[in-house]
Amino acid sequence: MNKDFFHKTSCRVCGGLNFVKILDLGNMPLSNAFLKKQELDKEEKKFPLVVYFCRDCSLLQVLDIVSPKLLFGQYYYQTSTSLPLVNHFIGLGKKLLDRFIESKNNLIIDIGGNDAVLLNSIKSKCRVLNIEPAKNIAKISKEKEVDTINDFFSKELAKEIFQKYGSAKVVIASNVFAHIDDLEEVLQGVKILIGEKGVFVIEVHWVANLLGLAGVGGFDQIYHEHLSYFSLLTLQKLFDKFNLKIFDVKLIPIHGQSLQVYIKKNSKDSVSVNEFFKKEKELGLDKVQTYSSFAKKVEKNKKELISLLRKLKKENKKIIGYGAPAKGNILLNYCGIDNNILEFIVDDSSLKQGLYAPGVHVPVLSTQKIKETVFDYALLLAWNYKDSILEKEKDLREQGLKFIIPVPEVKIL
């Protein structure tokens, strides 16, 4: 068996085999595998990227699993480069303190806490621990004097943490729960850490947003790191297996729209949670037809975007890419948008600058570059931060730079 890749045969939530193929994006490079210049002539690793719907538990999921060590051993995603994310996590940290923390001795654990934006903001108020598997990102966390374990979370690691630190008041996993194949292993570990009174908080992309049923969403959120695309209905089916109960849920404007879910043992039924379940059923999140309709929209979206870009190039317009998120690399590869169309991509992350987008090999430069010459259009690859980016580049827009919004419908602003 290829140690970098395997095909899963059963649903990671219910263990069933009752799948329907929804959308095949083809063989894709890893969306965060940016390349150095000397690597451009080497063959890139590519893996199938297909999503399936489970008729038994309604989970939309990727079954072609890439090794986590390949995905996360060296990582280019850095929370602190996004001001909206920084503000979100600082705000979330304050809410967790106000709602759950009673003394400085209480412990908050962040699974996949990246460069510790959240924990760094609250470390003076309670004990904190970051569990971050990427070596380069864990190093940044440690430089902020945040207690950090550079490892993948597991049941065994949870036992070691419990022995050293005791139980946690809060365990949080923000935008990482969807990255995990063995969810049962993680939940077994979380139960050890939260004991009888602790709380587990997760943030995950809401599948309704991905499908374009609620707010702005797009197929480019599907990539190898994102193995699962959750509804609250599916999450409760998973937690039921561990006698865990969702007692609160909020929709938050992160990555389009995400679910912020609060879970603990021995919780009563929540009116707001039951209302959310009802809302998801009305949206058809438990029906395969809803997902099949989404696949048709994706193909239409692709054709419209390619048609527009080709038209603009024939008119000799200069086009750049704005933002180099993982989702952007999915869109570029699926639509075949390469350096014949884009002059370059700009991004605020110093970790990505000077590298090349995987698959399409478009160079990534500092956002300062767009102030040095005149461009006609910017393809907004980081569309989930549309409002803040349009405000940030207000002067350039007044000078004539137009932004192309690629998903879920092509628009020029």
N, C-alpha and C positions, 0 to 999 in steps of 0.2 A: 504493500500500500504506500502511496505517495505520502511522505511525512508532512508535506506542506498542505495537503488537501484531502478531504474525503466527502463522499455523498451520504447524507443522513437519510435513513429510510422511515423514521417514525417522527411524529409530532413532538416537539420539545415541551409542550404543555400537557397534553393528554395522553401521549404515547400511541395515538391512533395512526392508521395508515390510509385514511380516507381523504386523499389530496386531490385538488384540481389545480392544474397549472394556469396561472393568471397572466404573467408577463415575462417574456424572455428578452433580456437586454443584450444577450450575446456574451462572448468572452471579453472580459474587462480586466485592465490592469488594476492593481490595488489603488484605491482612490487617494490615499495619502502617501504613496510611494514616489515622491518627487525625485527627480534624477539630477545628478551632477553632469556637467558638460561632457566629461570623459566617459560617461555611461550611456550616452545617446546611441552609440552604434552597437551596444550589446542587446541581446534578446531579452525583452521584458517578460516577467512572469504574468500570465493572464489566466483567469479562472472564470467558469460559467457564473453568470449572475441571473438567476431565475427566481421568481417568487411564486409560492404556492399557497392556496387557501385550504385550511383544514375544515372539512364539513362537520367534524365532531365538536370542536371547541372554538371555531371561528378565528383562529390565529392565522394572520398573513405572515409568511416566513420564508427565509432563504434556507435551503437544505444542502447547498454545496458549501461546506465549511472549510475556511482557510485557517491554518494554524494561528492561534493567538500570538505566538512568539514572532511570527512573520508580520502580523498586523501591528502589534503594539510594542515590540522590543525597542524600536527606535521610532519616535512619533513626532509629527510636525504640527499637531494641533495644540495650540496654547490658549487657554481661556483668557489670559490677561491682555491679549491683543484686541479683544472685542469689548468696547466700552459698554454696549448694552448687556453683554453677559456679565461683565464685572459688576455693573450696577445691580443686576438680578441677584447674583450670588451674595453680594454684601447685604442686600435686602433680605434674602432668605436666611442668612446667618442671624440677622437681628430677630426675625420672626421665630426661629428655632429657640433662640435664647429666651425670648419673652414667653413663649408658650410652654417650653418643656424643661428649661434649665433652672435648678433651684440653688445651686452652689457652685463655687469654683472647682470643686472636686468632681463634679459631674463630667462625663466623657461623651464627646461627639466624634464618631468615626465616619470618615468620608471614603467610600470605596471608589477608586478611580478619581481621586480628587484633583488630578492634573497638577497645575502649578500653584495649588493651594490658595486661590483667591478667597474662597469662602472661609476656610479654616484660619487663614492669616488675619481675617477681619474680626475673629472672635476669640483668638487664642489667649487674650488677656482675661477673658470672662469665664473660661472653663478649660478642662483638659481636652486636647484635640489630637487626632491621629489620622494621617493620610496614608491610604494603601494605594500606591501608584506603580503599575508594572513597567512603564517606560523609563529606562535608565536616565535619558537626558532630561525628561520632565521631572522625575523624582529628585534629581540633583538641584533643580531650580527650587523645588519645594523645600528641600533641606536648607538651602541658602537663605530662605526666609525664616529659618529657625522654627519650622513646623515639624513636629515629630513625624517621620515618614518611614514606611516600610516599602522597599522596592521589590514587589512580588505580586503575583496574581492571587486574588482572594479565593479561599477554599475553606472547607470544613476544618481541615487540619490546622490551617493558619488561624482560623477563628479560635480554636482551642488554645493555641499558643498565646494569642492576644488576650484571651480571657484570663489565663494564668498570670500574665504580667500586669494587665491593666484593670482587670475586673470587668463587670458588666457595663454596657453603654446606655446612656439615657436616650441617645439618638444614633441610629446608623442611617446614613444617607447614601444613595447611589443615583447621581444625577447624570442622565444621558449615557449611562453605561449598562443598565439592565438589559437593554436591547442588544448589546454586544455579546452577551453571554450565551453559549450553547447549553451548558449543563446548569440550568436554573435550579434544579433540585439541590445540587451541591451547594450553591450559593445560599439558598433559603435555609438549608440545614445549618450553615455557618452563622447566618444572621440570627436564627433562633437562639443559638448559644450565646450570642453577644447581647441581645436585648432582654433576655430573661423573661420574667413575668410582667415587668412594668415598662420596659423600654419601647421605643417607637422606631419603625422602619419607614423611611421616606424615600420614594423614588420619583424621578422625573423621566418621562418617556415621550417620544413622538406619539401624537394621537393619530391613529390610523385614519380617522375621518378627515383630518387635515391633509394627509398624504393623498387621499382619494379626491380631494377638492370639494368635499361635502360641507366643510366648515372652515371659513376663512380661506386664505391662499395656501395651496399646497402643491407639491410637484413630485413627479416620478424620480427626480434626481436625488431624493432623500433615500433611495434604495441603493445600498452598496454593501460590499462584503462584510464590513464591520457591523452593519445593522442587520442582525439575523432575524429579529422579530419586530413586528409592527402591531402595536397593541391597541385593543379597545379595553375599556374598564370591565366589560363583560368577560373577556378572556382572562384578564388579570385575576378576577375573583375566582374563576375556575382553577387557576393555578394555586392561589393562596389557600383555597379550600382543602387542598391536599395536605397542608401543613397546619391546619387549624388556626389560620391567621385570617383576620377580618379587616376589610377596608372600612375605616371609620370617617374618612374625609377625602374629598377630591376637589381640585381646583383646575380650571383651564388657564394656562399661562401663555403669554405671547412670545414664546421662545421657540426658535426653529419653525416658524409658522405658528402652530399651536401645539402645546404639549400638555400632558396630564401630570399634575403634581399630586401624588397619591400617598395617603397616610395609612399605615397598616400597624396593627398590634394584635396581641392575643386577647381573648376574652372581651371582645367589643360587642355592643348591642347594635342592632340595625340602625342605619342612619337614613333619615328622610331625604337628605340631599343626595346621598349616594344612590338610593333607590330611584330618585328622579332622574339621575344621570343614566342609570341602566335603561330606563324607559326611553330617554332621548336617543340612545344608541340603537335601540330596537326600531324606533321610528325612522332612523337614518338607514336602516337595513344593513347594519354592520355584522349581522349574523347570517346574511344571505349571500350566496355565491354570485348572484346576478349583479349585485352592487359592484363587485370587484371586476367582473367581466366587462362591465360598462366603462370602468376606469381604464382598462387596457386599450380600448378603442380610442379614448380621448388622448392617450399618450402618443399613439401613432399619428393622430391628426396634429397634435402639438409639434411633433418632430418635423413633419412636412412643412408646416407654416413657418417655423423658425429657419430652416434651411433655405426655403424660398426667399425669405426676406434678406438674409445675409448675402446670398448670391446676387440678388438684385442690387444691393448696396455696393458690393465689390465691382460690379459691372459699371456702376456710376463713379468708380474710383474714390469711394469714400474710405476714410481711414477708421478702422474699428479696433478697439482694444477690449480686453476682458477686465472686469472690475471685481476683485476678490478671487482668492484661490482656495475656497473651501473644498472639502471632499465631494460635496454635491455637485460643484462646478465641474470637476473632472469626470463625473459620470455623464453629465449633460454633454460635455465636449466630445467624449468618446462615442457615446450613443449616436450623436448627430454628425460625427465626422468633422467637427470644427477644429481645424489645426492652424499652423502658422501661415497657411495660404490665405486665411481669412482674418485672423487676429494678429496685430503687430506684436503685442505682448500682453501679459496680464499684470495688474498691479495688486499688491497686498501689503497690509501693515505688518505682517509677521516677519521678523528678521530671520526666523528659521527657514522660511520658504524663499526669501529673496536670493537671487543668484542661481536658483534651481530651475528645473523645467517640469512642466505638468506631465504626469505619466500618460503614456499612450500617444498623445498629440504633440508633445515636445515643444509647447509654447513657453518661452522664457517668462519667469516671474520676477518682477522688479518692484522697487519701492513706489508707493503712491506719489512720491515727489515727481516722478517721471512725467505724469500727465500735466504738470504745470510748466514743463520745459518746452513743449511744442503743441501744435494745434491738432486735435483729433475731432472727428465728426460724431462718432458714436461710441458708447461704452456698453458692452454686453454685461448686464448686472448678474454675475454668477452667484454673488452673496445676496440673493433676492430677499432672504428672510430679514435682512437689516435694511430694507429699501428706504424706510423713512429717515433713519439716521444718516444714511449715506447721501441721500438726496439733499438733506439739510447741510451736511458737511461740505458738499461740492456745489453749493448754491452759486458761488461766483463763476465757476466753470460753466454751469448751466446757463447763466445769464450771458456768457460769452458765446454760447451756441452749442455746447456739448449736449447731445441727446442720449438718454439712457434707454436701452432695450431691456424690457422685462421678459424673460424667456418662458416662464411657466406660471400658472397652468395654461394661460393664454398669452400669446405674444402681443406686447404693447410697446409703443414708443412714447417716452415721457420727455 
